[in-house]
Amino acid sequence: MVLNDEMGLNLLKKKIYERTGVDCSKYKDNYLKRRIDLRMKAIGIGTSYNEYYRFLEKNHDEYKSLLDGITINVTEFFRDADTFDAFKNMVIPQLLSEKVKRNSKILRIWSAACSIGEEPYTIGIVLHEKLGPGLNNLLASIHATDIDGKALSAAKAGIYDAEALKKISKPKVSKYFDVVDGSDKYRIKDKVKNLVRFQQHDLISGKKFSHFDIIFCRNVLIYFGRELQHTLFLDFYDALNDGGYLIIGKTETMTGEAKDKFTCVNTRERIYKKDSKNPGIS
Ligand SMILES: C[S@@+](CC[C@H](N)C(=O)[O-])C[C@H]1O[C@@H](n2cnc3c(N)ncnc32)[C@H](O)[C@@H]1O
């Protein structure tokens, strides 16, 4: 890439925002450049962002392909299995014992940047595994959001190929999936699906949510600049009930002002607790 092409990059960011409403200036520059370079290579454009910009203006569909390239959807069921073990054996019991004390039956979970649904459905499966019929005594819901409409459509369909289920034992596959007639695909069963509500939402510019007991936001913050990460950690703090948990990706680290507001309760699995009476040291 031409070194003095920064102006071209800035122009691109401005245009992407105007045409799509997605504020790319909040993503890390290096990440953004890598994704744009890949698109440029795919359509055979040389090295100039200005040239790519001109192409985009003549081919508006390319804005969509570029956004697809920026929002990488890589995900899997039980991604980082140890994290879901900690969710099952530490977070759920602690949270529910506090709920029993407060006589509360509502359990609200947010899977932020949920991609094609494998994360929120994993959360649903873990809830069933941990609570069994006791889940019926709770008003449990999983709010699953992503910026990418195409990923959300796949998530809502809830149909996956056998490869996607490789981390799930055979008995659990039969318990939580139906074989789609005449195919080698599997559909998530309604008992899990009905726990999840999907919604398109941009973490950068979207509305602020509140009253969640647990927030999963994994493997998306790494693409964002530091300042935005700090803002989002504070947004998650505000979105949690007192005593609620934030679970981030295993390669992500909490930094900024929020670090002093949360208590890190599991360093390895990046699990943080909001306790406004005792902010703790993370
Ligand atoms: C690598 S996937 C992570 C999926 C899942 N959380 C996991 O850990 O397996 C990143 C997701 O972040 C979404 N994403 C990227 N930018 C976003 C934004 N500004 N707001 C909401 N979601 C975003 C992408 O569409 C993609 O589905």
The ligand as an SDF file (V2000), in Angstrom:
LIG
                    3D

 27 29  0  0  0  0  0  0  0  0999 V2000
  -15.3080  -12.8210   15.1370 C   0  0  0  0  0  0  0  0  0  0  0  0
  -17.0340  -12.6350   15.2930 S   0  0  0  0  0  0  0  0  0  0  0  0
  -17.2710  -13.0780   16.9870 C   0  0  0  0  0  0  0  0  0  0  0  0
  -18.5260  -13.9040   17.1920 C   0  0  0  0  0  0  0  0  0  0  0  0
  -18.7270  -14.4520   18.5910 C   0  0  0  0  0  0  0  0  0  0  0  0
  -18.8800  -13.3920   19.5600 N   0  0  0  0  0  0  0  0  0  0  0  0
  -17.5880  -15.3630   18.9820 C   0  0  0  0  0  0  0  0  0  0  0  0
  -16.7700  -14.9990   19.8330 O   0  0  0  0  0  0  0  0  0  0  0  0
  -17.5010  -16.4670   18.4360 O   0  0  0  0  0  0  0  0  0  0  0  0
  -17.1560  -10.8710   15.3150 C   0  0  0  0  0  0  0  0  0  0  0  0
  -18.5670  -10.3620   15.0800 C   0  0  0  0  0  0  0  0  0  0  0  0
  -18.5850   -8.9710   15.3980 O   0  0  0  0  0  0  0  0  0  0  0  0
  -19.4990   -8.3440   14.5420 C   0  0  0  0  0  0  0  0  0  0  0  0
  -19.2310   -6.8970   14.5280 N   0  0  0  0  0  0  0  0  0  0  0  0
  -18.2110   -6.2380   13.9340 C   0  0  0  0  0  0  0  0  0  0  0  0
  -18.3360   -4.9140   14.1300 N   0  0  0  0  0  0  0  0  0  0  0  0
  -19.4760   -4.7390   14.8790 C   0  0  0  0  0  0  0  0  0  0  0  0
  -20.1360   -3.6100   15.4110 C   0  0  0  0  0  0  0  0  0  0  0  0
  -19.6830   -2.3690   15.1890 N   0  0  0  0  0  0  0  0  0  0  0  0
  -21.2800   -3.7980   16.1330 N   0  0  0  0  0  0  0  0  0  0  0  0
  -21.7790   -5.0530   16.3320 C   0  0  0  0  0  0  0  0  0  0  0  0
  -21.1870   -6.1640   15.8530 N   0  0  0  0  0  0  0  0  0  0  0  0
  -20.0470   -6.0140   15.1360 C   0  0  0  0  0  0  0  0  0  0  0  0
  -19.2540   -9.0250   13.1980 C   0  0  0  0  0  0  0  0  0  0  0  0
  -20.3530   -8.8610   12.3200 O   0  0  0  0  0  0  0  0  0  0  0  0
  -19.0210  -10.4670   13.6300 C   0  0  0  0  0  0  0  0  0  0  0  0
  -20.1980  -11.2190   13.5500 O   0  0  0  0  0  0  0  0  0  0  0  0
  1  2  1  0
  2  3  1  0
  2 10  1  0
  3  4  1  0
  4  5  1  0
  5  6  1  0
  5  7  1  0
  7  8  2  0
  7  9  1  0
 10 11  1  0
 11 12  1  0
 11 26  1  0
 12 13  1  0
 13 14  1  0
 13 24  1  0
 14 15  1  0
 14 23  1  0
 15 16  2  0
 16 17  1  0
 17 18  1  0
 17 23  2  0
 18 19  1  0
 18 20  2  0
 20 21  1  0
 21 22  2  0
 22 23  1  0
 24 25  1  0
 24 26  1  0
 26 27  1  0
M  CHG  2   2   1   9  -1
M  END
$$$$
